[in-house]
Amino acid sequence: MRRTRARRLGLVSLVVALGLLGAACGDDDGGDDVGSDTTAAAGGPTTSGATTSTAVSTAEDVDPAGVVRWAADLSGAATGRVHFDPAASTVASADTEEQWLVYDSLLRATPDGRWEPGLATSAEILDPQTIEVELRPDVVFSDGTAFDAEAVKFGIERNLAVPVPRRQFRAELGDLDSVEIVDPMTVRLHLNKPTAGAFYPLLGGQETFIVSPTAARSGANLDDAPVGAGPFLMREFLPERHIVYERDPDYWDADNVRLGGIEFVHVTAGPQRLNALRGGEVDISVLTITELPSVQGSELEVDTRTVENQFLWLPVCKSRPPLDDVRVRQALNFAINRDAINDALLHGEGEPMWMLWAQGTPYYVDELEGQYAYDPDRARQLLAEAGHADGLSVTVLAFPGSPLQQQAAEVLQAQWADVGVTVEIVQSANAVQEFYVETRYDMAVLSSQRGGILKLSGPFRPGSIGNVCQYDNPELNTIIDRIAAVPDGSPEAVEAWADAQRLVVDEALSIWGNFIPAVHAWDPEKLGGVDFVLQSGAVGLTPVFTEMYVKA
């Protein structure tokens, strides 16, 4: 193993440069935006070359015709098939990685947790119900159609028009009331409720991927032959075999795209990906944390990092005994040895989950760190106070699909037995129906990927399927509304998130385990410029293909 890098991926912050610069100059209009040729995070703006590559390499290092092979599951097990038309995708966040290469996005997430301009040069929140987006000039779709305000209005409205039962986009898209053309290169998004802060990340996601209006109006099948304004052209798709992309020479930033092409090679998740890497069938792949020991000592380069939206936890039914008693929920949290879980299941690369955000993010609340540090005596005391001095029995569903979830259930079963809690681990072939809809079990073990406001609205907001037994806390609902209305990363958002996490942690509204590290491995003899980003709406980290190169 050449190198193992452990790095926390911070919040993709929406505090943006021009708004901060305006505030510094006394401008009090309240706008926050991503400024042209800048990137920004909670600490303030820094100058950048937009998306110009900053990796250390020379022209002699790079093979301009080089093709990288990325391991991907192209079976369509969850969606029926890989979809290239954003309006045709059938599962939220599915196909985002495959589509971004064709369409690009208005804003881009960066590996260091910032936003930078993409097809938009700026995006400003004018008020809690209005966002104004300035478009990059002289951009064209791969069919020659101008990428302008008319095209963006057409594309967003096309996505919004997908019928609600089938609409796979994030729920915030439904808050869009209208798209106004201000001038040929400016659109203004009007929302039907004060949720501009929650809507803003959609500018970097599938909800605002823009198809060529010329191609769409012609009746072309964009699901098989997509036409976008992104860095690559999709040239061939053979289901359960591969997807072939080649660099678009007419892309607005083509000079800084250092790959000649990309091939997504079909390899399902599991040990077969590691075998494909070792056998040279692919050059780079995501691996599971359970496979980390297998690459230690190899010639592969490995990247491990804590990701704030990937964690091991237990949603619980808080509306009936025994977990309707906050003391029981607190006791179960105190009875978890998170360091032992980290060592046994995450190979020491994880991080204890004391709250909803990981260390190194602007929403981390120092005062909550260690609030439920392992304390079996305190757990026994709380159980006795709740009337369970003689013991307590609970049912825990181990969600299928991940060995980690089953292993975690077994570790928790042993740890909780030490404080007098008997755990019955159950399995289900229809876990979502039985747990979330029929609420048959007290809690479930999940390794979730949940980011942003979904950390709150998913498990705790009434009406969400993720809210087991439909818990309803008016105070928390009000805080969620506050978060939705303000720019992510702003002082108002930091304050609201702190209030939300104090309530969630004090009331022990869930049982928390550990943040799960993401693991990627690649062939360092072939690839350079490798990094990863938490792309808006995608599941897990995504390689930054516009920075990667094949070595000459």
C-alpha positions in Angstrom: 0.0 0.0 0.0 1.6 3.3 -1.1 -0.4 5.6 1.0 -3.4 5.7 3.3 -5.0 9.1 3.7 -7.5 9.7 6.4 -9.3 13.0 5.9 -12.7 14.2 7.0 -14.8 15.6 4.3 -16.5 18.7 5.6 -19.8 20.3 4.9 -20.3 21.5 1.4 -20.8 25.0 2.6 -23.2 27.5 1.0 -21.7 30.5 2.6 -20.4 32.1 -0.6 -17.9 34.7 -1.7 -19.8 37.7 -3.0 -22.2 37.7 -0.1 -19.4 37.7 2.4 -17.5 40.3 0.5 -20.6 42.4 0.4 -21.0 42.1 4.1 -17.4 43.1 4.6 -18.0 46.2 2.6 -21.1 47.2 4.5 -23.6 45.8 2.0 -26.6 44.7 4.1 -28.9 43.3 1.4 -28.7 39.9 3.0 -27.7 38.1 -0.2 -25.5 35.0 -0.2 -24.1 33.6 -3.5 -21.4 31.7 -5.2 -19.3 34.3 -7.0 -17.6 34.0 -10.3 -14.0 32.7 -10.1 -14.3 32.1 -6.4 -14.8 29.3 -4.0 -16.0 29.8 -0.5 -16.7 28.0 2.8 -17.7 29.0 6.3 -14.4 30.7 6.9 -14.8 33.1 3.9 -13.9 33.4 0.3 -10.7 32.3 -1.4 -9.6 33.1 -5.0 -9.6 30.2 -7.4 -9.4 29.6 -11.1 -13.0 28.5 -11.2 -12.6 24.8 -12.1 -9.1 25.1 -13.4 -7.0 22.1 -12.3 -4.6 22.8 -9.4 -3.1 19.3 -9.2 0.7 19.2 -9.6 1.3 17.8 -13.0 2.8 18.8 -16.3 1.8 18.2 -19.9 4.5 15.5 -20.1 2.9 13.6 -17.2 -0.5 13.4 -18.8 -1.7 11.1 -21.5 -4.4 13.3 -23.2 -6.0 10.2 -24.8 -6.0 8.3 -21.5 -9.1 6.4 -20.4 -9.8 5.6 -16.8 -11.8 2.5 -15.9 -14.1 2.9 -12.9 -15.9 0.0 -11.2 -19.7 0.6 -11.1 -22.8 -1.4 -10.6 -24.7 -1.1 -14.0 -27.2 -3.8 -13.2 -30.0 -1.3 -12.4 -31.0 -3.5 -9.5 -32.8 -0.6 -7.8 -33.9 1.4 -10.8 -34.5 -1.2 -13.6 -31.7 0.3 -15.7 -29.2 3.1 -15.7 -31.0 6.3 -16.9 -29.3 9.1 -18.7 -32.3 11.4 -18.9 -32.7 13.1 -15.5 -36.5 13.1 -15.9 -36.5 9.3 -16.5 -34.6 8.3 -13.3 -36.9 6.3 -11.0 -35.0 6.3 -7.6 -33.8 9.4 -5.7 -30.1 10.0 -6.2 -29.7 7.1 -8.7 -27.8 7.8 -11.9 -26.4 11.1 -10.6 -22.8 10.1 -11.2 -23.5 8.8 -14.7 -25.6 11.8 -15.7 -23.3 14.5 -14.3 -20.6 13.7 -16.8 -23.0 14.5 -19.6 -24.8 17.5 -18.1 -22.4 19.2 -15.6 -24.2 21.2 -12.9 -25.0 24.8 -12.2 -22.8 24.7 -9.1 -20.1 22.2 -8.2 -19.2 20.7 -4.9 -15.4 20.6 -4.3 -13.3 18.1 -2.4 -12.5 20.5 0.4 -16.2 21.1 1.2 -17.0 24.2 -0.8 -19.1 25.3 -3.7 -17.6 26.7 -6.9 -19.1 28.0 -10.2 -20.1 25.4 -12.8 -22.5 26.2 -15.6 -23.5 29.1 -13.4 -21.0 31.8 -12.4 -23.1 32.8 -9.3 -26.2 31.9 -7.4 -27.6 34.4 -4.9 -30.3 34.0 -2.3 -32.2 37.2 -2.6 -34.7 36.3 0.1 -36.0 33.0 1.7 -38.2 32.4 -1.4 -36.0 33.7 -4.2 -32.7 32.6 -5.8 -31.1 34.3 -8.7 -28.7 32.4 -10.9 -26.2 34.0 -13.4 -25.2 31.7 -16.2 -21.8 31.2 -17.7 -21.6 32.9 -21.1 -20.8 31.2 -24.4 -21.7 27.7 -23.3 -23.3 25.3 -25.8 -24.9 21.9 -25.6 -23.1 19.1 -27.5 -25.7 19.6 -30.3 -24.7 23.3 -30.7 -27.8 24.7 -28.9 -27.0 27.7 -26.7 -27.0 27.1 -22.9 -28.9 30.2 -21.9 -31.8 31.3 -19.6 -34.4 29.9 -21.9 -32.7 26.5 -21.9 -32.3 26.5 -18.1 -36.0 27.4 -17.6 -37.0 24.6 -20.0 -34.8 22.0 -18.3 -35.8 22.8 -14.8 -39.5 23.0 -15.6 -39.2 19.7 -17.5 -37.8 18.0 -14.4 -40.5 19.6 -12.2 -43.2 18.3 -14.6 -42.4 14.7 -13.8 -45.6 13.4 -12.0 -45.3 13.3 -8.2 -45.7 9.5 -7.6 -42.8 8.9 -10.1 -40.8 12.1 -9.4 -37.6 10.8 -7.9 -36.0 14.1 -7.2 -35.5 15.5 -3.7 -38.7 16.8 -2.2 -37.4 20.4 -2.2 -37.9 20.5 -6.0 -41.6 20.6 -5.3 -41.1 24.0 -3.5 -40.4 25.6 -6.9 -43.2 27.8 -8.0 -41.8 29.3 -11.2 -38.6 30.1 -13.2 -38.4 33.7 -14.3 -36.1 34.8 -17.2 -34.5 38.1 -16.0 -32.3 38.4 -19.1 -30.7 36.0 -21.6 -28.1 34.8 -19.0 -30.1 35.2 -15.7 -32.9 33.2 -14.2 -34.7 33.8 -10.9 -36.2 30.8 -9.1 -39.4 31.6 -7.1 -40.3 29.2 -4.3 -43.8 28.7 -2.8 -42.4 28.6 0.7 -39.4 30.1 2.6 -37.0 27.2 1.8 -34.3 28.8 -0.3 -31.6 27.5 2.0 -32.8 23.9 1.6 -33.4 24.4 -2.2 -29.9 25.8 -2.8 -28.0 22.4 -2.9 -30.3 21.3 -5.8 -28.3 23.7 -8.0 -25.5 21.2 -7.8 -27.7 18.1 -8.2 -29.8 16.1 -10.6 -32.9 18.2 -10.0 -31.2 21.0 -12.1 -29.4 18.9 -14.7 -30.3 20.6 -18.0 -31.0 18.7 -21.2 -30.8 20.3 -24.6 -34.2 21.8 -25.4 -33.6 21.3 -29.1 -33.0 17.6 -28.6 -35.9 17.2 -26.1 -38.4 19.0 -28.4 -37.3 16.9 -31.3 -38.6 13.8 -29.5 -35.1 12.3 -29.3 -34.7 9.5 -26.8 -32.5 11.2 -24.2 -32.4 8.2 -22.0 -30.3 6.3 -24.6 -28.7 9.3 -26.4 -28.3 12.1 -23.8 -27.5 15.7 -25.0 -26.0 18.0 -22.4 -23.4 20.7 -21.8 -21.1 18.6 -19.7 -17.5 17.6 -20.0 -18.1 14.2 -21.6 -20.2 12.6 -24.4 -21.8 9.3 -23.7 -20.8 7.1 -26.6 -21.9 3.5 -25.7 -24.0 1.9 -23.0 -24.3 -1.9 -22.8 -26.3 -2.8 -19.7 -24.4 -4.9 -17.2 -21.3 -4.5 -19.2 -20.0 -0.9 -19.5 -20.6 2.8 -20.3 -18.1 4.6 -22.5 -17.6 8.3 -22.3 -15.3 10.5 -24.3 -14.2 14.1 -23.7 -16.3 16.7 -25.4 -13.9 19.0 -27.2 -16.5 21.8 -27.2 -17.1 21.8 -23.5 -16.5 25.2 -22.0 -13.6 24.1 -19.9 -12.3 21.3 -22.2 -8.7 22.5 -21.9 -8.7 21.6 -18.2 -10.2 18.1 -18.6 -7.2 15.8 -18.7 -8.9 12.5 -19.5 -9.5 11.4 -23.0 -12.4 9.3 -21.8 -14.0 7.2 -19.0 -15.3 3.7 -19.0 -17.7 2.6 -16.3 -17.1 -1.1 -16.0 -19.9 -3.2 -14.5 -18.7 -4.8 -11.3 -21.2 -5.3 -8.5 -20.3 -4.3 -4.9 -18.4 -6.7 -2.8 -15.1 -8.6 -3.0 -15.4 -8.8 -6.8 -14.4 -5.1 -7.0 -11.2 -5.7 -5.1 -10.5 -8.7 -7.4 -11.2 -6.5 -10.5 -8.7 -3.9 -9.2 -6.0 -6.6 -8.5 -6.6 -8.2 -11.9 -6.3 -4.9 -13.8 -9.9 -5.0 -15.1 -10.5 -1.6 -13.5 -8.2 1.2 -12.4 -10.2 2.7 -9.5 -13.1 1.6 -7.2 -14.9 2.3 -4.1 -14.6 -0.5 -1.5 -16.4 -1.3 1.7 -14.8 -0.7 5.0 -14.8 -4.5 5.6 -12.4 -4.8 2.7 -9.8 -2.3 4.0 -7.6 -5.0 5.6 -7.4 -6.7 2.2 -5.7 -3.7 0.5 -3.3 -3.0 3.3 0.2 -4.0 2.3 -0.8 -4.0 -1.4 0.5 -1.8 -4.2 -2.8 -0.1 -4.5 -3.1 3.5 -3.2 -5.9 3.8 -0.6 -8.0 6.8 0.5 -10.0 6.6 3.7 -11.9 9.5 5.1 -14.8 10.2 7.4 -17.8 11.4 5.5 -20.4 13.5 7.4 -23.4 11.9 5.6 -22.4 8.2 6.1 -23.1 6.7 9.5 -24.1 3.7 11.6 -27.2 4.4 13.7 -30.5 3.1 14.9 -33.8 4.9 14.2 -36.3 4.1 16.9 -40.1 4.0 17.5 -40.5 6.8 20.1 -44.3 6.6 20.3 -44.8 3.4 22.3 -43.1 1.5 25.2 -40.4 1.0 25.9 -38.7 3.6 23.7 -41.3 6.3 24.4 -39.4 6.9 27.6 -36.5 9.3 27.0 -34.6 7.6 29.9 -34.6 4.3 28.1 -33.3 5.9 24.9 -30.6 7.7 26.8 -29.6 4.5 28.6 -29.2 2.6 25.3 -26.9 5.4 24.1 -24.8 5.3 27.2 -24.5 1.5 26.9 -22.8 1.7 23.5 -19.0 1.4 23.4 -18.4 3.3 20.2 -14.6 2.9 20.4 -15.0 -0.9 20.5 -17.4 -0.7 17.4 -14.8 1.4 15.6 -12.0 -1.0 16.3 -14.0 -4.2 15.6 -16.1 -3.1 12.6 -14.5 0.0 11.1 -10.8 -1.0 11.6 -10.1 2.1 13.7 -11.0 4.5 10.8 -14.4 5.7 12.0 -15.5 8.5 14.3 -17.9 8.3 17.3 -21.2 9.8 16.4 -22.1 12.2 19.2 -24.5 14.3 17.1 -25.7 14.6 13.5 -22.5 16.2 12.1 -18.9 15.0 12.2 -15.9 16.9 13.5 -14.4 19.4 11.2 -17.8 20.7 9.9 -19.3 24.1 10.8 -22.2 22.4 12.5 -20.2 20.4 15.0 -21.3 21.5 18.5 -18.3 21.1 20.9 -20.5 21.0 24.0 -22.2 17.9 22.7 -19.0 15.9 22.2 -19.0 12.8 24.4 -22.5 13.5 25.9 -23.2 9.7 25.6 -19.7 8.5 26.2 -19.7 4.8 27.2 -21.0 4.6 30.8 -22.8 1.3 31.6 -23.4 2.3 35.2 -25.3 5.4 34.1 -27.2 3.2 31.6 -28.3 0.8 34.4 -29.3 3.8 36.6 -31.5 5.3 33.9 -33.1 1.9 33.2 -33.9 1.4 36.9 -35.4 4.9 37.0 -37.6 4.0 34.0 -38.9 0.9 35.8 -36.6 -1.7 34.1 -34.3 -2.6 37.0 -35.0 -6.3 36.4 -34.3 -6.1 32.7 -35.7 -5.0 29.3 -36.4 -6.7 26.0 -36.3 -5.0 22.6 -36.5 -6.1 19.0 -33.8 -4.9 16.5 -34.2 -5.3 12.8 -30.9 -5.8 11.0 -31.5 -4.2 7.6 -30.5 -6.5 4.7 -27.9 -5.5 2.1 -24.9 -4.8 4.3 -22.8 -7.3 6.4 -21.9 -4.3 8.5 -25.5 -3.8 9.7 -25.8 -7.5 10.8 -22.4 -7.3 12.5 -23.3 -4.1 14.3 -26.6 -5.6 15.5 -24.6 -8.5 17.1 -22.1 -6.2 18.7 -24.9 -4.1 20.2 -26.7 -7.2 21.4 -23.6 -8.1 23.4 -23.0 -4.6 24.7 -26.6 -4.0 25.8 -26.8 -7.4 27.5 -24.2 -6.1 29.9 -26.7 -3.5 31.2 -29.6 -5.9 31.3 -31.2 -5.3 27.9 -32.1 -8.5 25.9 -32.0 -7.9 22.1 -33.9 -10.0 19.7 -32.3 -9.6 16.2 -34.8 -10.0 13.4 -34.4 -10.3 9.7 -36.9 -9.3 7.0 -37.2 -9.7 3.2 -39.4 -6.6 3.2 -37.6 -4.4 5.8 -39.0 -1.0 4.7 -42.6 -2.1 4.8 -42.3 -4.0 8.1 -40.2 -1.3 9.9 -41.3 2.0 8.6 -44.9 1.3 7.5 -46.1 -1.4 9.8 -43.6 -0.4 12.6 -43.3 -4.0 13.8 -40.0 -3.6 15.6 -38.6 -1.2 18.2 -35.6 -0.1 16.2 -33.4 -1.0 13.2 -29.6 -1.0 12.5 -28.8 1.1 9.5 -25.6 2.3 7.7 -27.2 5.4 6.2 -26.1 8.0 3.7 -28.1 11.0 4.7 -26.9 14.6 4.3 -28.0 18.2 5.0 -31.5 18.9 6.2 -32.5 15.3 5.6 -30.6 14.4 8.8 -33.5 16.1 10.6 -36.5 16.0 8.2 -36.1 12.4 7.3 -36.2 10.7 10.7 -38.0 13.3 12.8 -40.5 15.3 10.6 -44.1 14.1 10.6 -45.1 12.8 7.1 -41.7 11.5 6.3 -41.6 7.7 5.8 -38.3 7.7 7.6 -40.0 9.0 10.8 -40.7 5.7 12.5 -44.0 5.8 14.4 -44.4 9.4 13.2 -42.8 11.3 16.0 -44.0 14.9 16.2 -42.1 17.7 18.1 -43.4 21.2 17.3 -40.2 22.8 18.7 -38.1 20.7 16.4 -40.4 21.3 13.4 -39.9 25.0 13.9 -36.1 24.7 13.9 -36.2 22.6 10.7 -38.2 25.4 9.1 -35.5 27.9 10.3 -32.8 25.8 8.7 -34.7 25.4 5.4 -35.1 29.2 5.1 -31.5 30.3 5.4 -28.3 29.8 3.4 -26.5 26.7 4.4 -23.3 27.6 6.3 -24.5 31.0 7.3 -24.4 32.2 10.9 -28.2 31.7 11.1 -27.8 28.1 9.9 -25.1 27.4 12.4 -27.2 28.7 15.2 -30.3 26.7 14.1 -28.4 23.5 13.6 -26.9 23.9 17.1 -30.4 24.3 18.5 -31.6 21.3 16.6 -28.8 19.0 17.7 -29.1 20.0 21.4 -32.7 19.0 21.3 -32.1 15.8 19.3 -29.3 14.7 21.5 -30.8 15.7 24.9 -34.0 13.8 24.0 -32.0 10.9 22.5 -34.3 10.8 19.5 -32.1 8.1 17.9 -29.4 5.7 19.0 -26.0 6.7 17.5 -23.0 4.6 16.6 -20.2 5.9 14.4 -19.5 7.8 11.3 -18.4 5.3 8.6 -15.3 6.0 6.6 -15.4 5.9 2.8 -12.7 3.8 1.2 -11.4 4.1 -2.4 -8.4 2.3 -4.0 -6.7 2.8 -7.3 -3.6 1.9 -9.3 -1.1 4.7 -8.6 1.1 3.6 -11.5 -1.6 4.6 -13.9 -3.6 7.4 -12.3 -2.8 10.8 -11.0 -4.9 13.8 -9.7 -7.3 11.4 -7.8 -9.7 13.0 -5.4 -13.3 12.7 -4.4 -16.3 14.9 -3.7 -19.6 14.7 -1.8 -21.7 15.5 -4.9 -25.1 17.0 -4.2 -27.7 14.3 -4.2 -25.3 11.5 -5.0 -24.9 8.4 -2.8 -21.4 8.4 -1.3 -18.3 10.1 -2.6 -17.8 10.6 -6.3 -14.4 10.8 -8.1 -13.6 14.2 -9.5 -13.1 12.9 -13.1 -12.4 16.5 -14.4 -9.2 16.5 -12.2 -8.1 13.0 -12.8 -5.5 12.0 -15.4 -3.9 8.9 -16.9 -0.1 9.0 -16.6 1.9 9.1 -19.8 
